[in-house]
Amino acid sequence: MSSAYTAASWTEFGESVATASAALAGLLFIAVSINLRQILEIASLPSRAAQTLILFATPLVAALLLIVPGQARLALGLELLATGLVIGGAQVWLDLHAKRGPEDTIWRRMLGRVFPSVLSCACLGLAGATLIPAAGGGLYWLVPSVLAALIFGLINVWVLLVEILR
């Protein structure tokens, strides 16, 4: 069977992603700690910080599921699919219930908060959905899922750490 459908081929990837995600979540906590007062003064930023934490947690959870030894392909596929759906839904719910500031246009929210989460979680769901029948890409869908989460998460950390002070 192709490495796209064999979790054992992906353990090093999973370990690397788990390490990177945890380190970036730590960076987020530093950014929030340093600029807590400024973050709390802008209505939309506390939810942006929460969404960023979830962005970093998404690949972390996926990586931990991936490196479980001896797990059946069906079980992993269902776990990844469920994780993508639940986290993606939680991110959209969080955005819908977030406080908004005057600078928070619909396009800014969609591009900066909703799109990254939906993209990452959709690719995660696709990884699970295509892993189950062993057709359609399988675990290779984890790569764009992880990249979307980490890149957009880093952009949000930059905003919370540097741009907020401008």
C-alpha positions in Angstrom: 0.0 0.0 0.0 1.2 3.5 -0.8 2.7 5.7 1.9 -0.2 8.0 1.5 -2.3 5.5 3.3 0.1 4.1 5.8 0.5 6.0 9.1 3.7 4.3 9.9 5.4 6.2 7.0 4.3 9.5 8.6 5.6 9.2 12.2 8.6 11.6 11.6 6.3 14.1 10.0 3.9 13.8 12.9 6.7 14.2 15.5 8.0 17.3 13.7 4.5 18.8 13.4 3.7 18.2 17.0 7.0 19.9 18.1 6.5 22.9 15.8 2.9 23.4 16.8 3.6 23.2 20.5 6.5 25.7 20.1 4.4 28.1 18.1 1.6 27.9 20.7 4.2 28.9 23.3 5.1 31.9 21.1 1.4 32.9 21.0 1.3 32.8 24.8 4.3 35.0 25.0 2.8 37.5 22.5 -0.4 37.6 24.5 1.4 38.0 27.8 3.5 40.9 26.5 0.6 42.8 24.9 -2.3 41.7 27.1 -3.5 45.2 27.8 -3.5 46.3 24.1 -5.2 43.0 23.1 -8.0 43.5 25.6 -8.5 47.1 24.5 -9.4 46.1 20.9 -12.7 44.2 20.8 -11.8 41.7 18.1 -8.3 40.7 19.3 -9.1 38.3 22.2 -11.1 36.1 19.9 -8.3 36.3 17.3 -5.9 35.1 19.9 -8.2 32.2 20.7 -8.6 31.3 17.1 -4.8 31.4 16.7 -4.4 29.0 19.6 -6.9 26.7 17.9 -5.0 27.0 14.6 -1.8 25.8 16.3 -3.7 23.1 18.2 -5.2 21.7 15.0 -2.0 20.3 13.5 -0.9 19.3 17.1 -3.9 17.1 17.5 -3.6 15.7 14.0 0.0 14.9 14.6 -0.7 13.1 17.9 -3.4 11.0 16.3 -1.0 10.2 13.4 1.8 8.9 15.7 -0.4 6.5 17.7 1.4 3.2 17.2 -0.5 0.3 15.5 -3.7 2.3 14.9 -5.9 0.9 12.1 -6.3 3.0 8.9 -10.1 3.2 9.4 -9.7 4.5 13.0 -7.2 7.2 12.0 -9.3 8.2 9.0 -12.4 8.6 11.2 -10.4 10.5 13.8 -9.0 13.0 11.3 -12.3 13.5 9.6 -14.1 14.1 13.0 -11.3 16.4 14.1 -11.5 18.5 11.0 -15.2 18.8 11.2 -15.3 19.6 15.0 -12.4 22.1 15.0 -13.6 23.8 11.8 -17.1 24.1 13.2 -15.7 25.5 16.5 -13.6 28.1 14.6 -16.6 29.3 12.6 -18.8 29.4 15.7 -16.1 31.4 17.6 -15.9 33.9 14.7 -19.7 34.3 14.6 -19.8 35.0 18.3 -16.7 37.2 18.5 -16.9 40.9 19.5 -16.3 43.2 16.6 -14.6 46.5 16.3 -15.1 49.2 13.7 -12.0 48.0 11.8 -13.3 44.5 11.6 -14.9 44.3 8.1 -16.4 41.1 6.7 -13.5 40.7 4.2 -10.9 41.1 6.9 -12.6 38.6 9.1 -13.1 36.1 6.3 -9.5 36.4 5.0 -7.8 36.7 8.3 -9.8 34.3 10.6 -12.4 32.2 8.9 -10.6 31.2 5.7 -7.4 29.9 7.3 -9.3 27.7 9.8 -11.7 26.4 7.1 -8.8 25.6 4.8 -6.8 23.8 7.4 -9.7 21.8 8.7 -11.1 21.0 5.3 -7.7 19.5 4.3 -7.6 17.7 7.6 -11.1 16.3 6.9 -10.0 15.3 3.4 -7.0 13.5 4.8 -9.4 11.4 6.9 -12.1 11.0 4.3 -9.6 9.8 1.6 -7.6 7.6 4.1 -10.7 5.5 4.8 -11.1 4.1 1.3 -7.3 4.4 0.5 -8.1 6.6 -2.5 -7.8 10.3 -3.2 -4.6 11.5 -1.5 -4.9 10.2 2.1 -2.3 11.5 4.5 -0.8 13.9 1.8 -3.7 16.2 2.6 -2.1 16.7 6.0 0.6 18.8 4.4 -1.6 21.7 3.2 -3.6 21.4 6.4 -0.5 21.9 8.5 1.0 24.6 6.3 -2.3 26.7 6.3 -2.5 26.4 10.1 1.1 27.3 10.8 1.4 30.1 8.2 -1.8 31.9 9.1 -1.1 31.3 12.8 2.2 33.0 12.5 0.6 35.9 10.7 -1.8 36.3 13.6 1.0 36.0 16.2 2.9 38.8 14.2 -0.3 41.0 14.5 -0.6 40.3 18.2 3.1 40.8 18.9 4.2 43.6 16.6 1.4 45.2 14.6 -0.7 45.9 17.7 1.9 48.4 18.9 1.8 50.5 15.7 
